[in-house]
Structure formats: C-alpha cells, structure tokens
Amino acid sequence: MTERATNLINIFACGDVMTGRGIDCILPHPSNPILYESHIKDARRYLEFAKEVNGPIPKPVNFSYIWGDAIAELSRLSPDLRLINLETSVTQSESYWQGKGINYRMNPENIGCLVAAKIDFCSLANNHVLDWGYSGLAETLATLKKVHIATAGAGHNLEEAETPAVLKIEGQQRAIVLSLGTRGSGIPLIWAASDRKPGVNLKDLSEQTVLDIKTQIEPIKQQKDIVIVSIHWGGNWGYEITSSQRKFARQLIDLAGVDLIVGHSSHHVKGIEVYQGKLILYGCGDFINDYEGIGGYELFRDDLSLMYFLSIDSLTGKLIYLQMLPTQIKRFQVKRASTTDAIWLKDILNREGKNLGTQANLNKDNTLTLKWN
C-alpha cells in the first residue's frame, strides 16, 4: 500500500472512536469528570475498572498514547484517507442532554489525540455527538474545523448535516463522504437536524433516502471520485444484519452509485459483504473506548477490533484489496491482538460472512485478508 498505483485509493477505516469520559481523563487536559449516569457519577471511575483487570494507566498520557500500535501501522501503510466515527462531543459545555443517561465529552484542548493519528474525516451522525447540547455540537464542529479535520453527518442545520465532505487525494482523485444515522442506533428523534435547528443527519432506510443521496452526489461527482457512506445503524450487541440494512446498502450501490459503506454502532465486529464489487462493512466494532473491566457482554469480545485497510479502484469504485489488522484495547490503548485473538476474529468473520459470500484468511503476520465470491 505504500507504493501508490495511479487509480487506487487507499483508505483506513475503523469503528467507533470514543475519546470522552474515561479516555478524556487520562489525556493532558481532562474535562470536569462529573457524570449523570444512573450508577457512575465520576468519569475517573472507569480508570479504576480498567486498573482492576489490566493494571494502572499512567496519566497524563501524550496525545498518541491511545492509538498505541495503530500509529506505527498507519505510518507503515500510509493510507490516502483516514476515516473514523467520532462518538463523543468535543466541548467544555456543561449543558448535558438531560435524561439521556450516557454523556460523552472530550475537552477541545485534547483534540491533539486526533491530530496525532492524522485523522482526515470524522463521521458525526451518531448517538453521542449531542450529549452536551447544541452548544456542545457547535464547539465540536468548530474544534474539528480548526485542526482541518473534515466532518459530515451533523451541523448547524439540516443542509449542513446532509452535506458530504469532499476530500482531495493525490492525483486529482477525491472521496465524497456522507454520514447518516438511524433511530435504531439510539439517536433520539429530537436530535434530527432541520432547516431551523442544529442536529444530526437522521434518516430511515427507505428507497427515498437512497434517491435523496443520489441527488446530493450527482452534481459534485467527477471522474475518479469515489463515494463513501458512513452510517450509524443497529444496536450495540448482536451479529444480526437485518434485511432492511442489507437492502439499503445494496440500493446505495445500485441506485446512488456509492462505492463503500462503512457501518458502525455495534460494539463488536460484524459480517462483511462485497456486492457488485463494492465493500459493505456492516459493523466495524469499537476501536477506542473506556469499557475495559466492565462485564456483561464478554461473549462478544468488545475489547477486540480491526483496522480496515482497503484499496479501491477509483475508475470503477470496486474493491481491490482488504487487509485487516486485529487489535485489542488494553489500558485504554490500541494494541496488536495476540494470535489466539486474531484467530477468534477470523472465525467470527467467517461464521458471519458465510451467508454474505466472504471469508477471512489469517496471514503469517497475524493480519487478515478478505476473500469474496
């Protein structure tokens, strides 16, 4: 991937990056740790949970700490684009969204943690971006803009929330990236942006939504552009891919000309499909979170995740190659997963990919390569 072919666009994608709450506590500029959860009232309690299973976490850490081994892999493979779902508000606002239960925020002075990983784009259509109110959303947008990280999926009004980011790539190629969320992922209906109200690009999985996306794309798409849809959908736990999700993803490809779909919301990786040569990631799992030491869903191994490195032919939009690096969150840091855990992830992808026509092969370096029909 380091030697760039003329028509290839190389992309890094991952699931939810949750830099608020416990993660924010270990960064150089922690927020007020007050929480409004039913059982936990201080964000520092999440450090104690993690300490109980894996030992103490040093603090403050530098901005690159949370990315751990991912930094070296990103440097080695040098993707053209680095895309994440940022599932936290970046704000000093104290106006938490009352009654929501979970409120994530990261101090804007800790934005260096995203800069350290050279993130190009943050999807914001999720169920945490408004955790600290409309002022928190405005500060999130302003902070990301200040450090030149593109966004989509939330805005000061509906037009801004719907507007795709257009990311330039070497060689006159571009990626058009849209972000949307659904009610099924836990986004409150009241968070939907409107002509007069800030909020999230909240959509249903209808054909009309697909046609609306097509209308947005057509005026701006040029030759060698690829179109990416980042979508927050489904619940946190479980491997089911609903018929409506699969139909919607396929319609995005067939009717709207979308080339890559990056799905997230599940706290664990889900099955992968390649349809008409286009990649559909139904659930990428949590990439960075503060869940370490919290029990209840061990069966799903939410501590394990994947770095998705893919190459797309910009002339056809088709997937050429997908390599996945297994990772584990340990002491609030991304580490390369063990061979045993890499095999576990492989087996999950193969079990869930069987009916989707995909298979993951384990390589000698503990990476996984996707094969498809």
C-alpha distance (Angstrom), angle and dihedral (degrees) to the residues before:
residue distance angle dihedral
M1 . . .
T2 3.78 . .
E3 3.82 92.1 .
R4 3.77 104.4 65.0
A5 3.81 117.9 -141.2
T6 3.80 114.7 -145.2
N7 3.79 98.6 -110.5
L8 3.81 99.5 30.6
I9 3.77 124.0 102.7
N10 3.80 112.7 -162.4
I11 3.79 116.9 -153.4
F12 3.78 137.8 -173.6
A13 3.79 114.9 -154.0
C14 3.77 133.3 170.5
G15 3.77 139.8 166.4
D16 3.78 130.8 -101.9
V17 3.79 118.1 -13.7
M18 3.79 105.6 -162.4
T19 3.80 107.0 -174.9
G20 3.79 96.3 163.6
R21 3.77 133.7 91.3
G22 3.84 110.6 13.9
I23 3.81 93.8 11.5
D24 3.81 91.3 52.0
C25 3.81 88.9 51.8
I26 3.81 93.4 64.6
L27 3.82 96.3 44.3
P28 3.82 120.4 95.1
H29 3.82 95.5 -96.9
P30 3.82 109.8 37.3
S31 3.79 120.5 -167.8
N32 3.76 124.8 -126.7
P33 3.85 98.8 -67.8
I34 3.80 94.9 -140.8
L35 3.81 113.6 131.5
Y36 3.78 132.4 -172.1
E37 3.80 98.0 -151.2
S38 3.79 120.7 133.6
H39 3.83 94.4 -112.3
I40 3.82 107.5 12.7
K41 3.80 119.6 60.3
D42 3.82 100.2 168.9
A43 3.82 124.8 54.4
R44 3.80 90.8 -146.2
R45 3.79 88.6 70.7
Y46 3.82 87.7 76.6
L47 3.81 89.1 62.6
E48 3.78 88.4 55.9
F49 3.81 91.5 52.7
A50 3.79 90.1 52.3
K51 3.80 92.4 45.7
E52 3.80 90.9 55.4
V53 3.83 92.0 61.5
N54 3.81 105.6 29.3
G55 3.78 108.0 15.0
P56 3.80 133.5 -102.3
I57 3.80 123.0 -31.2
P58 3.79 116.3 -137.0
K59 3.78 116.6 -122.9
P60 2.84 140.8 -124.2
V61 3.79 93.6 28.5
N62 3.79 124.9 -171.6
F63 3.80 119.1 -100.2
S64 3.80 95.0 -100.1
Y65 3.82 94.2 50.8
I66 3.80 97.7 91.5
W67 3.82 91.5 55.2
G68 3.80 92.0 54.7
D69 3.80 112.2 164.9
A70 3.80 91.3 4.4
I71 3.81 91.2 77.0
A72 3.80 92.8 63.2
E73 3.80 92.2 45.5
L74 3.78 92.2 50.3
S75 3.79 90.1 49.0
R76 3.80 92.5 47.5
L77 3.80 96.6 48.3
S78 3.82 95.3 34.1
P79 3.82 99.6 -159.7
D80 3.79 119.7 -156.8
L81 3.81 91.4 -128.7
R82 3.80 133.5 27.7
L83 3.80 113.2 -160.1
I84 3.81 128.4 -176.5
N85 3.79 139.7 166.7
L86 3.80 103.9 -123.0
E87 3.78 104.3 -152.0
T88 3.76 101.7 -172.1
S89 3.76 140.6 67.8
V90 3.82 114.8 -108.7
T91 3.76 102.4 -145.6
Q92 3.78 150.5 106.1
S93 3.79 90.3 -135.6
E94 3.79 116.5 135.0
S95 3.83 92.3 -163.3
Y96 3.78 97.7 104.5
W97 3.80 119.0 -173.5
Q98 3.78 100.7 -101.4
G99 3.77 119.3 -132.5
K100 3.79 95.4 15.4
G101 3.79 94.2 107.7
I102 3.81 99.9 -147.4
N103 3.81 120.9 57.6
Y104 3.80 119.9 -179.2
R105 3.78 123.0 -168.0
M106 3.77 137.6 160.4
N107 3.78 123.7 -159.8
P108 3.84 109.5 -108.1
E109 3.81 87.4 -130.3
N110 3.82 86.6 67.7
I111 3.81 93.2 59.8
G112 3.79 86.0 108.9
C113 3.80 87.7 82.7
L114 3.82 89.0 71.0
V115 3.78 92.9 41.1
A116 3.82 89.6 52.6
A117 3.83 89.6 62.2
K118 3.83 91.4 43.6
I119 3.78 92.2 -124.0
D120 3.81 112.0 -170.0
F121 3.79 101.7 -171.7
C122 3.81 138.7 22.3
S123 3.76 122.0 -162.8
L124 3.80 108.1 -142.9
A125 3.81 102.9 -179.0
N126 3.79 96.2 106.6
N127 3.79 142.7 107.5
H128 3.82 98.0 -94.1
V129 3.81 106.4 46.5
L130 3.83 91.8 90.0
D131 3.80 96.4 40.7
W132 3.80 89.6 117.8
G133 3.76 98.6 41.4
Y134 3.77 134.9 -106.4
S135 3.80 92.3 -50.7
G136 3.80 87.8 54.6
L137 3.80 90.9 52.1
A138 3.81 91.9 49.1
E139 3.81 90.7 51.3
T140 3.81 90.9 46.8
L141 3.82 91.2 54.2
A142 3.81 92.8 45.4
T143 3.81 93.7 47.4
L144 3.81 94.2 50.8
K145 3.79 91.5 45.6
K146 3.79 90.5 51.5
V147 3.82 91.2 59.4
H148 3.82 92.7 42.2
I149 3.80 97.1 -111.4
A150 3.79 110.6 147.3
T151 3.80 120.5 -133.0
A152 3.78 141.5 -171.4
G153 3.77 135.8 174.8
A154 3.81 101.1 57.7
G155 3.77 133.9 52.1
H156 3.77 151.2 143.2
N157 3.82 89.1 -77.7
L158 3.80 139.7 0.8
E159 3.79 94.9 -86.6
E160 3.79 91.8 55.9
A161 3.82 93.0 43.9
E162 3.82 91.2 52.2
T163 3.79 96.7 43.4
P164 3.81 112.5 107.0
A165 3.78 122.5 -131.8
V166 3.79 114.2 -117.0
L167 3.80 110.1 -148.3
K168 3.77 119.4 -166.4
I169 3.78 119.8 -138.8
E170 3.77 131.1 -167.8
G171 3.81 113.0 -82.4
Q172 3.83 98.5 36.1
Q173 3.78 91.8 -70.8
R174 3.77 122.1 135.0
A175 3.78 140.6 -169.9
I176 3.78 119.1 -141.3
V177 3.81 106.9 -154.9
L178 3.79 124.7 -167.8
S179 3.79 125.7 -175.7
L180 3.78 127.4 -158.9
G181 3.78 137.9 161.6
T182 3.79 136.0 -155.5
R183 3.78 134.5 -142.5
G184 3.80 89.9 -115.8
S185 3.81 90.2 70.1
G186 3.80 92.3 61.1
I187 3.80 99.6 -96.5
P188 3.81 107.0 149.3
L189 3.80 114.0 -120.9
I190 3.78 90.0 -128.1
W191 3.82 88.8 63.2
A192 3.81 92.2 67.9
A193 3.78 111.4 119.2
S194 3.80 118.0 -123.3
D195 3.79 136.8 -177.5
R196 3.80 89.1 -86.7
K197 3.79 102.8 28.2
P198 3.82 135.5 63.3
G199 3.76 118.7 -124.1
V200 3.77 149.9 98.2
N201 3.80 131.1 -33.6
L202 3.80 92.6 -111.2
K203 3.81 115.1 -178.1
D204 3.78 142.3 165.7
L205 3.80 124.5 -125.8
S206 3.79 95.2 -106.7
E207 3.77 131.5 133.4
Q208 3.80 87.4 -116.5
T209 3.82 89.5 61.5
V210 3.81 88.4 52.2
L211 3.81 91.5 50.5
D212 3.81 90.5 48.0
I213 3.80 89.3 53.6
K214 3.79 89.7 49.4
T215 3.81 89.0 53.6
Q216 3.80 90.2 52.0
I217 3.79 93.9 48.8
E218 3.79 102.8 43.8
P219 3.84 99.1 68.6
I220 3.80 93.9 52.1
K221 3.80 105.4 32.7
Q222 3.80 114.9 108.0
Q223 3.76 133.6 -178.9
K224 3.83 111.5 -69.1
D225 3.82 91.6 20.6
I226 3.78 116.8 129.4
V227 3.79 122.8 -154.1
I228 3.81 121.6 -139.0
V229 3.80 127.5 -172.9
S230 3.81 117.1 -161.6
I231 3.80 108.8 -163.3
H232 3.80 133.0 -174.3
W233 3.79 106.5 -153.5
G234 3.77 143.0 144.4
G235 3.78 132.3 22.6
N236 3.78 130.1 -54.6
W237 3.81 97.5 -107.4
G238 3.78 135.5 41.1
Y239 3.79 136.5 53.7
E240 3.79 98.9 -117.6
I241 3.79 117.1 127.1
T242 3.78 106.6 -161.5
S243 3.77 123.3 -134.8
S244 3.81 89.1 -118.9
Q245 3.83 91.2 55.4
R246 3.77 92.7 48.9
K247 3.80 93.0 45.9
F248 3.81 91.8 48.0
A249 3.81 92.9 49.4
R250 3.79 91.6 49.9
Q251 3.79 92.2 47.3
L252 3.79 90.1 51.9
I253 3.79 87.1 58.1
D254 3.82 98.1 39.6
L255 3.80 100.3 39.2
A256 3.81 107.3 22.0
G257 3.81 100.6 35.8
V258 3.80 95.2 -121.2
D259 3.82 115.1 167.8
L260 3.81 103.5 -169.1
I261 3.79 133.2 24.2
V262 3.81 118.4 -163.6
G263 3.79 111.0 -168.7
H264 3.79 126.3 -169.1
S265 3.81 143.7 162.8
S266 3.81 99.2 95.0
H267 3.80 111.3 103.4
H268 3.81 89.5 -136.5
V269 3.81 136.4 44.2
K270 3.79 118.4 -83.1
G271 3.80 136.2 -165.5
I272 3.81 123.8 -58.2
E273 3.79 128.5 -138.1
V274 3.79 133.1 -168.9
Y275 3.80 109.4 -157.5
Q276 3.80 122.2 -177.8
G277 3.79 85.6 -12.3
K278 3.83 91.9 -57.0
L279 3.80 123.3 120.6
I280 3.81 121.6 -120.0
L281 3.80 116.4 -171.5
Y282 3.80 103.1 -169.4
G283 3.80 95.6 -172.8
C284 3.79 127.8 1.7
G285 3.80 98.2 -173.2
D286 3.80 127.9 -135.9
F287 3.78 112.8 -47.1
I288 3.81 99.1 -177.7
N289 3.80 124.0 14.3
D290 3.80 143.4 134.9
Y291 3.83 97.4 -119.9
E292 3.79 94.2 112.5
G293 3.79 110.4 134.5
I294 3.81 95.1 13.2
G295 3.78 109.6 125.0
G296 3.77 134.0 -154.3
Y297 3.80 105.5 78.2
E298 3.80 103.4 49.1
L299 3.80 90.4 133.2
F300 3.82 89.5 72.0
R301 3.83 95.4 49.4
D302 3.79 94.9 -139.2
D303 3.81 87.9 178.6
L304 3.82 87.8 72.7
S305 3.77 123.7 76.5
L306 3.80 143.5 151.6
M307 3.77 138.3 -114.9
Y308 3.80 104.5 -140.8
F309 3.81 113.8 -148.8
L310 3.78 111.7 -178.3
S311 3.77 138.9 170.9
I312 3.80 121.7 -148.4
D313 3.80 127.5 -170.2
S314 3.80 103.4 -125.0
L315 3.82 91.9 -154.1
T316 3.80 94.1 58.6
G317 3.80 103.7 15.6
K318 3.78 88.8 -130.0
L319 3.77 126.1 142.0
I320 3.79 113.3 -106.6
Y321 3.79 100.9 174.9
L322 3.80 140.5 -2.0
Q323 3.77 122.3 -167.7
M324 3.79 120.3 178.1
L325 3.79 126.5 -160.3
P326 3.83 113.4 -153.2
T327 3.80 113.7 -133.8
Q328 3.78 139.3 -177.9
I329 3.80 129.6 -153.0
K330 3.80 108.1 -129.9
R331 3.80 125.8 164.1
F332 3.82 87.5 -5.4
Q333 3.80 90.8 -59.7
V334 3.82 134.3 109.9
K335 3.80 109.9 -114.3
R336 3.78 130.9 176.4
A337 3.79 108.5 -96.8
S338 3.79 121.9 -116.1
T339 3.80 121.3 -105.3
T340 3.80 89.5 -104.3
D341 3.79 91.6 54.0
A342 3.80 92.3 43.9
I343 3.80 88.6 55.0
W344 3.82 89.7 48.8
L345 3.81 90.6 53.9
K346 3.79 91.1 46.4
D347 3.78 91.0 52.7
I348 3.82 91.7 49.2
L349 3.81 92.3 49.9
N350 3.81 90.5 48.3
R351 3.79 93.7 47.2
E352 3.79 92.7 48.4
G353 3.80 94.5 37.2
K354 3.79 95.6 52.7
N355 3.80 93.8 89.7
L356 3.82 90.9 38.2
G357 3.79 95.0 56.5
T358 3.80 97.1 -114.0
Q359 3.79 135.2 118.4
A360 3.81 133.0 -173.3
N361 3.80 119.9 -142.4
L362 3.80 121.9 -158.1
N363 3.81 115.2 -129.3
K364 3.81 127.6 -153.2
D365 3.81 91.0 -103.1
N366 3.83 91.0 56.3
T367 3.80 93.1 -105.9
L368 3.79 121.7 128.1
T369 3.79 126.7 -130.7
L370 3.79 121.8 -158.0
K371 3.79 121.0 -129.8
W372 3.78 121.4 -170.6
N373 3.78 140.2 -176.0
